[in-house]
């Protein structure tokens, strides 16, 4: 065996290893820099976004009082819509801060006692005006539906995105149904129950190949006619996963689409009041 050759090979390997360590250290430094940038961006979004929305809410409140005194009904209606959108933005900001806490290791997203009917009605109120949700959406909920412990913001965003999607992909003026029921979780343990949401439209439906990819980011069906980012159903799936639930789609071309969402919950207090559109 040639000793010099072995020593030379060892020296070469040590030099390469040294260079690899330097490169790895530089890469760690770059990753740490990007991590700090992303963390700062999240904190800015979570903390600073609240300031302008709080100010806008205050100004709208003052404008609402003056316009109401003046009896300007049309302007009053527009202010009410702006206040509703601002309230939604405040809710989204609160939810974002909640998720930042989870990302920082402070536990899971907070659950609270919620009235599902109230959440559904709020979602209908906050869909875009052009979709005429108040006229088209039909709520089907069992009487004496229980209050449930869930993350309010996550469930509202799920309902809002599913309703908007169903309304956009249905013929103008056609009905959309949202159904909610509660049942025992036969696969679980203890007193865990399941909230089952179904959003049903009677539109053109989805082809089988498209159903398989519908939850992927930026997938848009009929993109030339329907506006959007293609992220709504991706967001729904992420939120459902966060709540440890399940989501699926059943669709038939020419007959419409049904989205099924199942979320585990525990009961919380008295039954919710029944709201009918």
C-alpha positions in Angstrom: 0.0 0.0 0.0 1.3 3.5 -0.9 1.3 5.4 2.5 1.8 8.8 0.7 -1.2 8.1 -1.4 -3.3 7.3 1.6 -2.1 10.4 3.4 -2.8 12.6 0.4 -6.3 11.2 0.1 -6.9 11.9 3.8 -5.6 15.4 3.4 -7.9 16.0 0.4 -10.9 14.6 2.3 -10.1 16.8 5.3 -9.9 19.9 3.1 -13.2 19.1 1.5 -14.8 18.5 4.8 -13.5 21.8 6.1 -14.9 23.6 3.0 -18.2 21.8 3.5 -18.4 22.9 7.2 -17.7 26.5 6.1 -20.5 26.3 3.5 -22.9 24.7 6.0 -22.2 27.5 8.5 -22.9 30.1 5.9 -26.1 28.4 4.9 -27.2 28.3 8.6 -26.4 32.0 8.9 -28.6 32.7 5.8 -31.4 30.5 7.0 -31.3 32.2 10.4 -31.4 35.6 8.7 -34.5 34.6 6.6 -36.1 33.1 9.7 -35.7 36.4 11.6 -37.1 38.3 8.6 -40.1 36.0 8.4 -40.6 36.2 12.2 -40.4 40.0 12.0 -42.9 40.1 9.1 -45.4 38.0 11.1 -45.1 40.2 14.1 -45.5 43.3 12.1 -48.6 41.9 10.4 -50.1 40.6 13.7 -49.4 43.7 15.8 -49.4 46.6 13.4 -52.4 45.6 11.3 -54.6 46.1 14.3 -53.8 49.8 14.5 -55.3 51.0 11.2 -58.3 48.7 11.4 -59.1 50.0 15.0 -58.8 53.6 13.7 -61.0 52.8 10.7 -63.6 51.3 12.9 -63.6 54.5 15.1 -64.0 56.8 12.1 -66.8 54.7 10.6 -68.6 54.8 13.9 -68.4 58.6 13.9 -69.5 58.8 10.3 -72.4 56.4 11.0 -73.7 58.7 13.7 -73.5 61.8 11.5 -75.1 60.1 8.5 -77.8 58.6 10.6 -78.7 62.1 11.9 -78.8 63.4 8.4 -81.2 60.7 7.3 -79.0 59.5 4.3 -80.2 56.0 4.0 -78.1 54.9 1.1 -74.9 56.3 2.6 -75.8 54.6 5.9 -76.1 51.3 4.1 -72.6 51.6 2.6 -71.1 52.6 6.0 -72.7 49.5 7.6 -71.1 47.3 4.9 -67.7 49.0 5.5 -68.1 48.4 9.2 -68.9 44.7 8.6 -65.8 44.3 6.4 -63.7 46.1 9.0 -65.1 43.8 11.7 -64.1 40.8 9.6 -60.6 42.2 9.2 -60.3 42.6 13.0 -61.4 39.0 13.4 -58.8 37.8 10.9 -56.1 39.8 12.7 -57.1 38.2 16.0 -57.0 34.7 14.5 -53.6 35.5 13.0 -52.3 36.5 16.4 -53.7 33.3 17.8 -51.8 31.3 15.2 -48.6 33.2 16.0 -48.9 32.0 19.6 -49.3 28.4 18.4 -46.3 28.8 16.1 -44.3 30.2 19.1 -45.1 27.0 21.1 -47.8 28.5 23.2 -50.3 25.7 22.7 -53.2 25.0 20.3 -55.6 27.5 18.8 -58.1 28.6 21.4 -61.5 27.0 21.4 -64.6 28.8 22.8 -68.3 28.3 23.1 -69.9 29.2 19.7 -73.3 29.3 18.2 -73.0 27.6 14.8 -76.2 29.3 13.5 -74.7 32.7 14.4 -71.5 31.8 12.6 -73.3 30.7 9.5 -75.5 33.8 9.4 -72.3 36.0 9.8 -70.7 34.1 7.0 -73.7 34.8 4.7 -73.6 38.5 5.7 -69.9 38.8 4.8 -70.0 37.2 1.4 -69.5 39.7 -1.5 -72.6 41.7 -2.2 -72.6 40.7 -5.9 -73.2 37.0 -5.0 -76.6 37.9 -3.3 -76.0 35.3 -0.6 -78.9 36.6 1.6 -81.4 35.7 -1.2 -79.8 32.5 -2.3 -78.4 30.6 0.8 -80.8 28.3 2.6 -79.8 27.2 6.2 -80.9 23.7 7.3 -80.1 23.1 10.9 -81.7 20.8 13.5 -83.8 22.4 16.2 -82.1 22.9 19.5 -78.6 22.6 17.9 -76.1 22.6 20.8 -73.5 25.2 21.4 -70.1 23.8 20.6 -66.5 24.4 21.7 -64.4 25.2 18.6 -62.2 27.9 17.3 -64.6 30.6 16.2 -62.4 32.1 13.5 -61.4 28.9 11.9 -65.0 27.6 11.6 -66.2 31.0 10.3 -63.5 31.1 7.6 -64.4 27.5 6.6 -68.1 28.4 6.2 -67.3 31.7 4.5 -65.0 30.2 1.9 -67.2 27.3 1.1 -70.3 29.5 0.7 -68.4 32.0 -1.5 -67.1 29.1 -3.7 -70.6 27.5 -4.0 -72.2 30.8 -4.9 -69.5 31.7 -7.5 -69.7 28.3 -9.3 -73.5 28.2 -9.4 -75.9 29.7 -12.0 -76.8 33.3 -11.0 -79.8 33.2 -8.7 -79.7 29.5 -8.0 -80.0 28.3 -4.4 -77.1 27.1 -2.2 -77.8 25.0 0.9 -75.7 24.9 4.1 -76.6 22.1 6.5 -75.3 21.5 10.0 -75.9 18.6 12.4 -74.2 17.0 15.4 -73.6 13.4 16.0 -71.6 11.2 18.3 -68.1 10.3 17.2 -68.2 6.5 17.1 -64.5 6.3 16.4 -63.5 8.5 19.3 -63.6 8.2 23.1 -65.5 9.9 25.9 -68.1 12.6 25.1 -66.5 13.8 21.8 -69.0 14.6 19.1 -68.8 15.6 15.5 -70.1 18.8 13.8 -71.0 17.9 10.2 -71.3 20.7 7.7 -72.5 20.3 4.2 -72.4 23.0 1.6 -74.5 22.1 -1.5 -74.8 23.8 -4.8 -76.6 22.9 -8.0 -74.1 24.2 -10.5 -72.2 22.6 -13.3 -70.4 20.2 -11.0 -66.7 19.1 -11.1 -65.1 16.5 -13.4 -63.7 13.5 -11.5 -60.1 14.4 -12.5 -60.6 17.9 -11.2 -62.0 16.7 -7.9 -58.7 14.9 -7.2 -56.8 18.2 -7.4 -59.3 20.7 -6.2 -57.7 21.3 -2.8 -54.3 22.0 -4.4 -53.0 25.6 -4.2 -53.9 27.9 -7.2 -56.2 25.4 -8.9 -59.0 27.4 -10.5 -61.8 25.8 -12.5 -63.3 27.9 -15.3 -60.6 30.6 -14.6 -61.6 32.6 -17.6 -65.1 33.3 -16.2 -64.7 33.0 -12.4 -62.4 35.4 -10.5 -60.3 34.3 -7.6 -56.9 33.1 -6.4 -57.5 29.4 -6.3 -56.6 29.3 -2.6 -60.0 29.1 -1.0 -60.3 25.3 -0.8 -56.7 25.0 0.1 -57.3 27.3 3.1 -60.4 25.3 4.0 -58.4 22.0 4.1 -55.6 23.6 6.2 -58.1 24.9 8.7 -60.0 21.6 8.9 -56.6 19.8 9.4 -55.8 22.3 12.2 -59.1 21.5 13.9 -58.3 17.7 13.5 -61.3 17.3 11.2 -61.9 15.9 7.7 -63.1 17.5 4.4 -64.2 15.8 1.2 -66.1 16.6 -2.0 -68.7 14.8 -3.9 -69.6 16.1 -7.3 -71.3 15.1 -10.5 -71.0 17.1 -13.7 -74.3 18.8 -14.5 -75.8 18.1 -11.1 -73.8 20.2 -8.6 -71.3 19.8 -5.8 -71.4 18.9 -2.1 -68.6 19.7 0.3 -68.5 17.7 3.5 -66.7 19.0 6.6 -66.5 17.1 9.8 -65.1 18.7 13.0 -64.8 17.1 16.4 -66.2 19.1 19.3 -67.4 19.0 22.9 -70.7 20.5 24.0 -70.7 23.8 25.7 -73.7 25.1 27.7 -77.3 25.4 26.4 -78.6 24.8 23.0 -78.2 27.5 20.4 -81.1 29.6 19.1 -82.4 28.6 15.7 -82.1 31.2 13.1 -83.8 31.0 9.8 -83.3 33.2 6.8 
